[in-house]
């Protein structure tokens, strides 16, 4: 069994990078913009003319106010280490998104660039591509409350149970 320090470092890099994608999904769904932008390098490029986490936060704030509830389910995650501090990856994600009265299912491909700075991995760039988006009917948010564990079906308490979700919609909505 190969337990060289290089192997351990590669395995640790893969796990840290996988956690970036998972934390991205939770931060998006909970609307925790500070946690979200903290996953990116401090000098992240935002569009053609902006950079930095504050610009990225404003961009996410603007785009996320255009939708309601979202649920991102991260699946396949292929990671290619370029060297000790650089990597690329492809992440498959199934998204369920409230778009006004509509409920949309999406299959998303993220094409990622990662960089390790001061021993921690970050996103440098994340390109969002769509396999498809399809309206689902009926909208699952238009159900009576489930009152779990009383009933197994019905509307649950997430995302409103996240304090970051409530703060996001309380400010600037």
N, C-alpha and C positions, 0 to 999 in steps of 0.2 A: 504494500500500500504506500503510495507516494504522499508523504506529509511534509514536503519541503515548504519552507516559508513562502516561496513564490506561488505554490499551489494554494496555500491558505489565503494569501493576499488576493489572488484571482477569485476565489470563492467568496471572500468577503466583499470584493468589489461588485460581483454579480448580485449578492443579496442587498447591498445598499442601493444599487440602481433599481432593483425590483421594488424596493420600498418607496423610491421616488414616485413610481407610477401609481402605487397603491395610495400613497398620501395625497397625490394630485387628485385622484378620484374623490376621496373623502373631503378634501378641502373644497373642491368644486361643489359637491352635493350639499355640504354644510354652509357654503358661502363664507368660508373662513379665508378671506382674501389675504390677510397677513401671513397665515400658514402657507397659502398657495404661492405667493410671490417669494417666500423664503426658500422654496425648492429650486429657484433659479439663481444663476450667478448674479452678483450684484450689478454687473454692467451689461445685463441682458439687453439685446437689441429688440426694440418694439417698433414695428413698422419700418419705414425708410428713414425717418427723421428723429426718432426718439430712442432713448435707452434708459436703463435703470429700473429698479423695482417699483418706484412710485409711478412711473409711466406705465409699467406693466399692470400695476394695481388698478389704475384708471381705466385701462383697456379692458381688463376682466370685469370691472364694475359695470362698465357700459354694456358689454355683451351679455353678462349674466342677468341684467335687469330686463332683457328682452325675452327671457323664458321664465317659467315657474319652476316647479319641482324637476330635479334631474336625478337620475340614478345611473352612475357609470360602473359597469362591472368589468374589471380588467381580466383579460384572459391570457392568450399566448403572449409571451414576452421573450423575444430573441435578442440577446446582447452580444455584441462583438467588441472585445477589448482591443483598442488600437495600440495602446501602451499603458504604463502604470497610471497615467492621469487622464486618459482620453478614451471614450467609447462611443459607439453608436448603437441604436436599437430600433426594433419594430415592435409596437405594442398593439394588439387587437383589443378592442373594447366594445362591449354592447351597451349602448346608451338608451335609456328611456327618458323622454323629455316632454314636459308639459309646454305646449305652445298655444297659449290662449285656451280655447275650449278643446283643442285637439291634443291627442296623446300620440307621440311619435316614437317608433322603434328605429334605432340607427345601429349600423355596424360601422365602426370607426377604425381607421389605421392611423396611429401616431408614428411618425418618423422622427426619432429623437437623436440629439447629440448631447453627450454628457461630458462633464469635466470634473476632475477632483481638484479641489483647492483647499489647502490647509487640512488635508486628510479627510475631507468630506466631499461626497459626490453631489453634483447639482445638474439641473438641466441647463444647457447653453441655448438650445433651440428645440422647439417642439412643433412639428408640422402636423396639422390635423387634416386628414383626408377621409372622405366618406365612401364606403362601399355602397351603402344605400340608406335611405330614410323612408319609412312607410308609416302612414297613419294607421293606428290601431283603434278598434272600436269594440266595446264601449270604453270611454275614458275611465280608468280605474279609480281616479280621484273623485268621481261623481257617485260615490257609494255612501251609505249611512256608516257611521262610526262602528268599528269592529268591537271596541271596548274589550280588547284582549285582556285576559284569556276567556272572557265570556263567550265570544264568537270568533271563529277562525277566519271569517270573511268580512270585508268592509274596510273602511278607511282607517289607517293606523295613525300613529302619533308622530312619525318621522315625516318630514324634516323639521317640523315646528319644535320638536324636543331639543334641537341644537340651539344653544344660546347664540352662537354666531349667525345662524339663519335668522333668528328674530332681530338681532342687531342690524344685519344687512338690510332687511326690509323696513326697519324703523327709521333708518337714516337714508336720506336722498331718494326715497322711493317715489 
